[in-house]
Amino acid sequence: DVSPEQQALTEIEEEAGLTRDDLADFQRGEQLLIPDHEGNPWLVHTFTATTTRRRLTINDEHDTYRWSIPSKISRFSNRVPWLDAVIEAAP
């Protein structure tokens, strides 16, 4: 019973250690319908969060992280089948 925005903020805090007060900007992007490897559709809500914090506190779901500016994001293309669509849809 939470909105996509509320869930995204929860995930940002759990996975990156950032609270709403740490965010300089938080924008909602497009919704996408992306099939998984079995063809089942997943509704994906995209967001862009900006922070001035240089260090994150990542949880055990992640090994590492990397900061990127928008003009350099294309270097991450073709890493995961659905990632390019998500990056393109995010504001």
PEFENWO-V634610 format. One record per run of one state. SS is the DSSP state (H for helix, E for strand, - for the rest). FROM is the first residue (numbers start at 0). LEN is the number of residues. If there is no record, write none. Layout:
BEGIN
SS,FROM,LEN  SS,FROM,LEN
END
This chain:
BEGIN
-,0,3  H,3,13  -,16,3  H,19,3  E,22,13  -,35,5  E,40,11  -,51,18  H,69,7  -,76,6  H,82,7  -,89,2
END
